[in-house]
């Protein structure tokens, strides 16, 4: 069942019950998009710089580099190669 068919079914049920008809599909799409954009702008302002995405990515990369370096120093490989031989 697609959105149009579901809307027609909901409209029929609302008419049978004497309730208000639901809004058509896509009626509030633009408003919802604006609200989502506003939310992301708000989060960008109130989020601490250390918690923002670029900082999280830098921390993740540093952590991966440290763990790979530690694995190499221990004598093991940074990650196992499927079907490969460890030396």
C-alpha positions in Angstrom: 0.0 0.0 0.0 1.5 3.3 -1.0 1.1 6.7 0.8 -1.9 7.8 -1.4 -3.8 4.6 -0.7 -3.2 4.8 3.0 -4.3 8.4 3.0 -7.6 7.5 1.2 -8.2 4.7 3.7 -7.5 7.0 6.7 -9.8 9.7 5.2 -12.6 7.1 4.8 -12.2 5.9 8.4 -12.2 9.5 9.7 -15.4 10.2 7.8 -17.0 7.0 9.2 -16.1 8.1 12.7 -17.0 11.7 12.3 -13.4 12.9 12.8 -11.3 15.4 10.9 -9.6 14.1 7.9 -5.8 13.6 8.2 -3.5 15.9 6.1 -2.5 14.8 2.7 0.9 13.1 2.3 3.7 15.7 1.8 1.7 18.5 3.3 4.2 19.2 6.0 7.4 18.2 4.2 8.8 21.7 3.8 8.0 22.7 7.3 9.6 19.5 8.7 12.7 20.1 6.5 13.0 23.7 7.9 12.7 22.4 11.5 15.4 19.8 10.9 17.7 22.4 9.5 17.0 24.7 12.5 17.7 21.8 14.9 21.1 21.1 13.3 22.0 24.8 13.3 21.0 25.0 17.0 23.1 21.9 17.8 26.1 23.4 16.0 25.9 26.4 18.3 25.4 24.7 21.6 27.7 21.7 21.1 31.1 22.0 22.7 33.9 22.2 20.1 35.4 18.9 21.4 32.2 17.1 20.7 31.7 18.2 17.1 32.1 15.8 14.3 35.6 16.9 13.0 37.0 16.5 16.5 35.4 13.1 17.0 36.8 12.0 13.6 40.3 13.2 14.6 40.0 11.3 17.9 38.9 8.2 16.2 41.8 8.4 13.7 44.3 9.0 16.4 43.0 6.0 18.3 43.2 3.8 15.3 46.7 4.9 14.5 47.7 4.3 18.2 46.2 0.8 18.2 47.9 -0.1 14.9 51.2 1.2 16.1 50.9 -0.7 19.3 50.0 -3.9 17.4 53.0 -3.5 15.2 55.3 -2.9 18.2 54.0 -6.0 19.8 55.0 -8.0 16.7 51.5 -8.7 15.4 49.7 -7.2 12.5 47.3 -4.3 12.8 44.5 -6.5 11.5 44.2 -10.1 10.4 44.2 -10.8 6.7 41.6 -13.4 5.8 43.4 -16.6 4.6 46.8 -15.0 5.1 49.7 -16.3 7.1 51.0 -14.5 10.2 54.7 -14.3 10.3 
